[in-house]
Amino acid sequence: MIGTLIQKEDVNKFKFIPADLDNSDRFMAKLQNALRLGNEFKSKTDIVFNTEDGPKRIETTVWSLTDKYIQIKHGILIPLKSLIEIEY
C-alpha cells in the first residue's frame, strides 16, 4: 500500500490536495462498508489520501460519511476528493 503511515491524530498537520483522479463515486460503496465495519464491529480501515507533502496513510475507524467528507476520531474531516486508496 502506498503512502507514508502517520498517526490519525496528525492528519490535521497536513494540507489536503485533490488526488490525481477523483475516486469519490468509485469509493462510496467501500466507504459505506468501512463506516458499518467501524460502527458495528470497531474494525479499522486503511485510508490513503493526498497531501501537499505526498500521499499519507492512516489506520482508523470511519465515524461518519457525507457526500464530500469522511469523518474520523476527534472530528477530523478528510475530503473524498483527496482519497487515493481504501482497504479493510
C-alpha positions as CSV (number, residue, x, y, z in Angstrom):
1,M,0.0,0.0,0.0
2,I,1.3,3.4,-0.9
3,G,1.6,6.4,1.4
4,T,3.6,7.2,4.5
5,L,1.9,5.8,7.6
6,I,1.1,8.6,10.0
7,Q,-0.9,8.7,13.3
8,K,-4.6,9.6,12.8
9,E,-4.1,12.4,15.3
10,D,-1.6,14.0,13.0
11,V,-3.9,14.2,9.9
12,N,-4.7,17.9,10.5
13,K,-1.0,18.8,10.3
14,F,-1.1,18.2,6.5
15,K,-2.9,20.2,3.8
16,F,-5.1,18.1,1.7
17,I,-5.0,18.3,-2.1
18,P,-7.1,16.5,-4.6
19,A,-5.9,13.1,-5.8
20,D,-4.8,12.8,-9.4
21,L,-8.1,11.1,-10.1
22,D,-11.4,11.9,-8.2
23,N,-12.4,8.5,-6.8
24,S,-15.3,9.8,-4.7
25,D,-18.0,7.9,-6.6
26,R,-16.0,4.8,-7.0
27,F,-15.1,4.7,-3.3
28,M,-18.6,5.5,-2.0
29,A,-19.8,1.8,-1.5
30,K,-16.4,0.9,0.0
31,L,-16.6,3.8,2.4
32,Q,-20.2,2.9,3.4
33,N,-18.9,-0.6,4.2
34,A,-16.0,0.9,6.2
35,L,-18.5,3.0,8.2
36,R,-20.5,0.0,9.0
37,L,-17.5,-2.0,10.0
38,G,-16.3,0.8,12.3
39,N,-19.7,1.4,13.9
40,E,-20.8,-2.2,14.3
41,F,-17.5,-4.1,14.7
42,K,-15.0,-1.4,15.7
43,S,-12.9,-2.5,12.7
44,K,-10.2,-0.3,11.3
45,T,-9.8,0.8,7.7
46,D,-6.5,1.8,5.9
47,I,-7.1,5.1,4.2
48,V,-4.6,6.7,1.8
49,F,-5.1,10.4,0.9
50,N,-3.2,13.1,-1.0
51,T,-1.5,16.0,0.7
52,E,1.0,18.7,-0.3
53,D,3.7,16.5,1.3
54,G,2.7,13.5,-0.8
55,P,0.4,10.5,0.0
56,K,-0.3,9.7,3.6
57,R,-1.8,6.6,5.1
58,I,-3.7,6.1,8.4
59,E,-5.3,3.1,10.1
60,T,-8.6,4.3,11.6
61,T,-12.3,3.8,12.2
62,V,-14.6,5.7,9.9
63,W,-17.1,7.6,12.2
64,S,-19.3,9.2,9.6
65,L,-19.6,9.8,5.8
66,T,-21.1,12.6,3.8
67,D,-21.1,13.3,0.0
68,K,-17.9,15.3,0.4
69,Y,-16.0,14.1,3.5
70,I,-15.3,11.1,5.8
71,Q,-15.0,11.9,9.5
72,I,-12.6,10.1,11.8
73,K,-11.9,10.4,15.5
74,H,-11.6,13.9,17.0
75,G,-13.9,15.3,14.3
76,I,-11.2,15.2,11.7
77,L,-12.6,15.5,8.2
78,I,-10.9,14.1,5.1
79,P,-12.2,15.3,1.7
80,L,-13.3,12.5,-0.6
81,K,-11.6,14.1,-3.5
82,S,-8.2,13.6,-1.7
83,L,-8.7,9.8,-1.3
84,I,-6.3,7.5,-3.2
85,E,-6.9,4.1,-1.7
86,I,-9.3,2.4,0.8
87,E,-8.6,-1.1,2.2
88,Y,-10.2,-3.1,5.1
